[in-house]
Amino acid sequence: EAASTPEDGGDNFSQAVNLAGALTFVGRPAEALAALDGVNEDQLTGDGRAWLQASRACALAALGDAAGAAQAAERADALGARNYPARTHARLCVDDLDGAAWRAIMDEDDLPNGSGRP
């Protein structure tokens, strides 16, 4: 119910993504995709779109749709250029461990002091 309740005049995006993640985790990825289908992507920031696509990638991977999951992971990359957590999450869901590691390394390299540590 929370995921379908409007928030500040728009979609309750965070609840929908959290619900989709929980549904995928408990083996109900088709329901996860349905939860994400209700989100109006036009109302989201680039980071929000990246998380939406990462969540889609995970649900599609759990359904065995490797091609669809890979496409969603690619969209997460394109939409969330600096959203390394979402991009890494998507890569882990499509079993791209090298891609996930690269994104984690890039995340540390982009920290303001350049040391790789906050």
Secondary structure, DSSP 8 states (H G I E B T S, - for coil): -GGGS-BTTB--HHHHHHHHHHHHHTT-HHHHHHHHHTS-GGGS-HHHHHHHHHHHHHHHHHTT-HHHHHHHHHHHHHH-TT-HHHHHHHHHHTT-HHHHHHHHHHHHHTSTTSSS--
